[in-house]
């Protein structure tokens, strides 16, 4: 139980530091420019979480960082929440 608590604490802190430092803002802007419809929104979310996973080197942190961004994209393009969650999980392990 202690290991899970420490992992959650560290990953949450790392996610907050990366987001506050603007670590993914450039990538988000580039991906949002290329989104035209539902399929490209799915692909954009996948690219976003994959690039973040490469930068941070932790799947859990990449999902935490991109969760709120993916939610905004999904609401804007009327995507299913379950599908977005699946995309986050699949593309974070690539």
N, C-alpha and C positions, 0 to 999 in steps of 0.2 A: 504494500500500500504506500509506503514511503517513497519508493522509486517512481510510482505513477504520479504522486503529488509533485515531486521534484521535477520530473520531466514536463509536466503541465506548466509548472511555474516558469521553468527556463524557456520553454517554447513560446509561451505567451509573452514573456519579456523580450525575447528575440524578435518576435513578430511586431511588437509595439515599437521597438527601436528601428527596425527596417522601415516600417511605415512612416514613422515620424521623420526619419532622415530623408524621406522622399526616394527611397531606393527603387521603387517600381513605378513611379509616376510617368516616366518617359515611355516605358513599355506599355502602360495602360493607355496612354494617349495614342500611340502607334496602332495598337490593336483596335481601339474604338473607332479609329478612322477607317479601318478596313471592314468593319461590320456593316453589312447591307441588309441581311435578313436573318431568319432563324438558323439556317445551316451555318452561315458564317459566324453567327453569335456563338454557336456551339464550338466551332473550331477556334474562335478567338479566345474563349474561356480556356480551352485545352492548351493553346499556345501559351497563354498567360501563366497558367499554373505550372506548365513544364519549364518555362524560362525561370520562374521564381524558384522552382525546385533545384534547377541547376545552380542558381546563384547561392541559395541558402544551404543546399545539400541535406535537407531534411524534409521528408514528405509531409509530416504533420504540420510543420511550420508553414510550408507552402500553401497548404489547404487553409490554415488559419488566416494567413495574410490575404489570400484571394477570395475568401468566403464572402466578405461584404461587397467586394467589387463584382463578383459573379452574381450576387443577388441583385445589384443595380442593373446589370446587363440583362438578367433574366426578366426583371420587371419591365424594362424598356422594350424588350422584344417578345414579351409574353411566352416565356419558356416554362416548361414544367419543372418544378423545384426538385423532384426526384431525379429527373434527367440531368439537371445541372450538378446535383450532388454526385451522381455517377461519373460524370465527366471529370469533376474535380478529383475523384478517387482514382480513376483510370489513368489520367494524364499525369498525375503526380508521381507515379511509379515508373514512368518511361525513362 
